[in-house]
Amino acid sequence: MDSRRVVRVVTSGVPQLVQRVEIYDSVLRHIEEQHPEEFRRILDVYSTIAEPTRVHQSRTHSRSILFVSDDFVSTGGDPLRVPVKVFSDGTGIMTTAYFTSSKDQGELLWSETNAE
């Protein structure tokens, strides 16, 4: 039996890629334990899904995309990234959230500067 519980659903700012993203309690616990700076800014995480600066294809998971916010940065200036696993029905599940300066990211799928 799956004991995970959806604690929030965020409407995606890029509905052509994913319409809504479910946030599970187990993912929030993971972020709280493994990424405490991000957990303290959980509303910024939700905003990154709702209003990303850009979205990339994941380089490591074919069914995942990476929401990025250049507006929400760490104390070191690294952008917030929120990976989301996408399903064929247009829904997604947030898998974690983190700050990183890494330039190693997948194909750019959408950018607010190129949005129609």
Backbone as CSV, one residue per row, in Angstrom:
resi,resn,N_x,N_y,N_z,CA_x,CA_y,CA_z,C_x,C_y,C_z
1,MET,0.841,-1.193,0.000,0.000,0.000,0.000,0.878,1.245,0.000
2,ASP,0.560,2.208,-0.842,1.305,3.447,-0.952,0.828,4.412,0.129
3,SER,1.729,4.821,1.018,1.343,5.693,2.121,1.630,7.163,1.836
4,ARG,2.111,7.461,0.637,2.378,8.861,0.296,1.074,9.637,0.247
5,ARG,1.195,10.911,0.587,0.014,11.761,0.596,0.318,13.042,-0.178
6,VAL,-0.589,13.419,-1.079,-0.446,14.679,-1.806,-0.773,15.806,-0.831
7,VAL,0.172,16.750,-0.687,-0.054,17.870,0.223,-0.340,19.171,-0.518
8,ARG,-0.021,19.181,-1.802,-0.265,20.390,-2.595,-0.256,20.031,-4.072
9,VAL,-1.057,20.744,-4.845,-1.039,20.630,-6.293,-0.779,22.036,-6.837
10,VAL,0.246,22.156,-7.678,0.628,23.452,-8.241,0.328,23.423,-9.737
11,THR,-0.352,24.448,-10.216,-0.612,24.589,-11.647,0.670,25.043,-12.320
12,SER,1.068,24.322,-13.340,2.310,24.616,-14.045,2.192,25.896,-14.861
13,GLY,3.285,26.638,-14.899,3.349,27.821,-15.738,3.628,27.496,-17.190
14,VAL,3.833,26.221,-17.481,4.124,25.774,-18.846,3.213,24.581,-19.147
15,PRO,1.903,24.844,-19.339,0.934,23.751,-19.480,1.153,22.870,-20.701
16,GLN,1.864,23.359,-21.710,2.133,22.518,-22.870,3.113,21.390,-22.522
17,LEU,3.835,21.517,-21.406,4.766,20.467,-20.973,4.176,19.613,-19.856
18,VAL,3.515,20.245,-18.907,2.836,19.554,-17.807,1.802,20.529,-17.245
19,GLN,0.587,20.043,-16.984,-0.489,20.938,-16.567,-0.493,21.224,-15.078
20,ARG,-0.298,20.186,-14.285,-0.282,20.388,-12.835,0.736,19.434,-12.222
21,VAL,1.293,19.859,-11.091,2.344,19.090,-10.440,1.914,18.786,-9.006
22,GLU,1.928,17.511,-8.678,1.573,17.081,-7.320,2.827,17.071,-6.447
23,ILE,2.639,17.525,-5.209,3.723,17.553,-4.228,3.346,16.570,-3.122
24,TYR,4.198,15.579,-2.913,3.939,14.555,-1.892,4.660,14.873,-0.591
25,ASP,4.062,14.425,0.516,4.669,14.632,1.828,6.062,14.001,1.916
26,SER,6.262,12.863,1.269,7.571,12.194,1.319,8.652,13.027,0.625
27,VAL,8.287,13.750,-0.430,9.242,14.619,-1.127,9.576,15.819,-0.248
28,LEU,8.575,16.376,0.420,8.842,17.498,1.327,9.756,17.073,2.472
29,ARG,9.553,15.863,3.000,10.454,15.348,4.052,11.875,15.212,3.528
30,HIS,12.011,14.692,2.317,13.333,14.558,1.700,14.016,15.923,1.579
31,ILE,13.282,16.916,1.090,13.864,18.250,0.930,14.241,18.829,2.288
32,GLU,13.374,18.656,3.274,13.662,19.167,4.624,14.938,18.544,5.192
33,GLU,15.128,17.245,4.959,16.289,16.538,5.508,17.555,16.740,4.686
34,GLN,17.437,16.730,3.367,18.613,16.751,2.502,18.958,18.130,1.927
35,HIS,17.982,19.017,1.860,18.175,20.336,1.250,17.502,21.401,2.130
36,PRO,17.991,21.602,3.347,17.286,22.494,4.289,17.142,23.936,3.811
37,GLU,18.108,24.461,3.051,17.975,25.834,2.554,16.762,25.948,1.634
38,GLU,16.565,24.944,0.783,15.429,24.942,-0.119,14.115,24.781,0.642
39,PHE,14.132,23.953,1.698,12.903,23.730,2.455,12.443,25.011,3.142
40,ARG,13.390,25.799,3.633,13.028,27.076,4.260,12.390,28.026,3.246
41,ARG,12.608,27.759,1.964,12.062,28.610,0.900,11.059,27.831,0.048
42,ILE,10.248,26.994,0.690,9.355,26.098,-0.048,8.361,26.872,-0.919
43,LEU,7.948,28.056,-0.517,7.043,28.837,-1.362,7.735,29.242,-2.663
44,ASP,9.053,29.469,-2.623,9.814,29.747,-3.845,9.836,28.512,-4.750
45,VAL,9.877,27.333,-4.145,9.840,26.087,-4.923,8.515,26.001,-5.683
46,TYR,7.417,26.243,-4.987,6.104,26.217,-5.639,6.033,27.269,-6.747
47,SER,6.570,28.456,-6.484,6.554,29.530,-7.488,7.391,29.184,-8.712
48,THR,8.450,28.412,-8.514,9.285,28.001,-9.642,8.506,27.111,-10.602
49,ILE,7.618,26.283,-10.067,6.757,25.454,-10.916,5.702,26.328,-11.608
50,ALA,5.141,27.253,-10.880,4.068,28.092,-11.416,4.571,29.146,-12.395
51,GLU,5.781,29.659,-12.154,6.321,30.740,-12.988,7.824,30.540,-13.207
52,PRO,8.210,29.516,-13.948,9.641,29.270,-14.156,10.271,30.309,-15.080
53,THR,11.570,30.445,-14.962,12.337,31.264,-15.902,12.593,30.464,-17.172
54,ARG,12.844,29.147,-16.965,13.096,28.255,-18.097,12.827,26.825,-17.660
55,VAL,12.655,25.953,-18.649,12.436,24.533,-18.390,13.341,23.743,-19.326
56,HIS,14.047,22.767,-18.756,14.956,21.912,-19.522,14.486,20.464,-19.460
57,GLN,14.839,19.703,-20.466,14.672,18.254,-20.418,15.709,17.730,-19.429
58,SER,15.345,16.760,-18.626,16.315,16.133,-17.727,17.339,15.352,-18.544
59,ARG,18.591,15.440,-18.150,19.637,14.670,-18.825,19.699,13.235,-18.293
60,THR,19.135,12.999,-17.107,19.263,11.682,-16.484,17.980,10.863,-16.469
61,HIS,16.823,11.514,-16.628,15.543,10.799,-16.603,14.695,11.245,-17.786
62,SER,14.434,10.342,-18.702,13.759,10.693,-19.957,12.344,11.232,-19.756
63,ARG,11.681,10.862,-18.684,10.308,11.325,-18.440,10.246,12.523,-17.504
64,SER,11.387,13.145,-17.255,11.420,14.270,-16.317,11.881,15.549,-16.991
65,ILE,11.368,16.653,-16.457,11.795,17.976,-16.889,12.267,18.751,-15.665
66,LEU,13.004,19.807,-15.906,13.629,20.570,-14.833,13.151,22.020,-14.914
67,PHE,12.331,22.421,-13.946,11.901,23.812,-13.837,13.033,24.590,-13.177
68,VAL,13.396,25.734,-13.743,14.496,26.547,-13.211,13.991,27.965,-12.987
69,SER,14.397,28.551,-11.851,14.110,29.954,-11.589,15.407,30.702,-11.378
70,ASP,15.670,31.647,-12.252,16.820,32.530,-12.065,16.464,33.671,-11.116
71,ASP,15.187,33.761,-10.728,14.748,34.788,-9.784,14.979,34.367,-8.340
72,PHE,14.954,33.074,-8.075,15.189,32.552,-6.726,16.554,31.885,-6.721
73,VAL,17.491,32.462,-5.992,18.862,31.963,-5.978,19.326,31.731,-4.548
74,SER,20.334,30.873,-4.410,20.932,30.597,-3.107,21.783,31.783,-2.674
75,THR,22.309,31.703,-1.477,23.190,32.766,-0.993,24.431,32.888,-1.867
76,GLY,24.786,31.815,-2.565,25.919,31.837,-3.487,25.541,32.257,-4.906
77,GLY,24.254,32.554,-5.134,23.804,32.998,-6.451,23.388,31.888,-7.398
78,ASP,23.253,30.649,-6.888,22.876,29.512,-7.730,21.363,29.447,-7.907
79,PRO,20.881,29.192,-9.134,19.434,29.169,-9.373,18.743,27.949,-8.761
80,LEU,17.467,28.132,-8.429,16.637,27.056,-7.896,16.177,26.161,-9.029
81,ARG,16.270,24.847,-8.827,15.862,23.858,-9.827,14.887,22.879,-9.185
82,VAL,13.825,22.571,-9.923,12.790,21.672,-9.414,12.514,20.605,-10.466
83,PRO,13.041,19.389,-10.278,12.755,18.295,-11.208,11.328,17.779,-11.035
84,VAL,10.680,17.488,-12.173,9.308,16.987,-12.175,9.219,15.803,-13.130
85,LYS,8.718,14.687,-12.616,8.450,13.514,-13.455,7.091,13.718,-14.108
86,VAL,7.047,13.597,-15.449,5.839,13.897,-16.213,5.181,12.606,-16.699
87,PHE,3.845,12.573,-16.597,3.066,11.420,-17.039,2.268,11.780,-18.287
88,SER,1.822,10.777,-19.018,1.137,10.989,-20.297,-0.194,11.723,-20.153
89,ASP,-0.777,11.742,-18.967,-2.058,12.432,-18.770,-1.899,13.925,-18.497
90,GLY,-0.664,14.436,-18.564,-0.435,15.860,-18.357,-0.166,16.261,-16.926
91,THR,-0.070,15.273,-16.042,0.257,15.564,-14.651,1.729,15.271,-14.405
92,GLY,2.214,15.756,-13.279,3.589,15.499,-12.903,3.731,15.387,-11.397
93,ILE,4.886,14.883,-10.976,5.213,14.769,-9.562,6.570,15.425,-9.330
94,MET,6.618,16.381,-8.396,7.892,16.982,-8.021,8.734,15.918,-7.308
95,THR,9.998,15.779,-7.710,10.834,14.744,-7.110,11.826,15.288,-6.090
96,THR,12.200,16.544,-6.178,13.069,17.197,-5.210,13.166,18.665,-5.582
97,ALA,14.018,19.411,-4.919,14.306,20.800,-5.266,15.696,21.108,-4.724
98,TYR,16.468,21.877,-5.488,17.826,22.171,-5.056,18.373,23.395,-5.781
99,PHE,19.399,23.991,-5.190,20.154,25.065,-5.831,21.440,24.464,-6.377
100,THR,21.830,24.869,-7.572,23.116,24.433,-8.112,23.592,25.407,-9.170
101,SER,24.899,25.500,-9.285,25.494,26.360,-10.314,25.792,25.571,-11.581
102,SER,25.509,24.273,-11.557,25.840,23.398,-12.677,25.248,23.902,-13.988
103,LYS,26.069,23.902,-14.997,25.613,24.253,-16.351,25.268,22.981,-17.135
104,ASP,25.444,21.829,-16.499,25.202,20.538,-17.139,23.704,20.233,-17.079
105,GLN,22.981,20.706,-18.065,21.536,20.512,-18.094,21.101,20.083,-19.483
106,GLY,19.927,19.528,-19.545,19.422,19.023,-20.812,18.938,20.124,-21.741
107,GLU,18.352,19.686,-22.838,17.846,20.587,-23.869,16.861,21.603,-23.291
108,LEU,16.984,22.845,-23.710,16.049,23.886,-23.310,14.717,23.642,-24.019
109,LEU,13.642,23.430,-23.238,12.320,23.173,-23.792,11.461,24.427,-23.855
110,TRP,11.697,25.339,-22.901,10.893,26.546,-22.809,11.674,27.596,-22.034
111,SER,11.507,28.854,-22.420,12.147,29.969,-21.730,11.193,31.146,-21.731
112,GLU,11.132,31.882,-20.613,10.231,33.035,-20.556,10.629,34.089,-21.581
113,THR,11.877,34.144,-21.955,12.321,35.131,-22.949,11.878,34.761,-24.354
114,ASN,11.571,33.469,-24.573,11.120,33.007,-25.905,9.656,32.567,-25.904
115,ALA,8.948,32.828,-24.815,7.553,32.392,-24.709,6.681,33.186,-25.665
116,GLU,5.671,32.528,-26.156,4.741,33.183,-27.091,3.650,33.882,-26.322
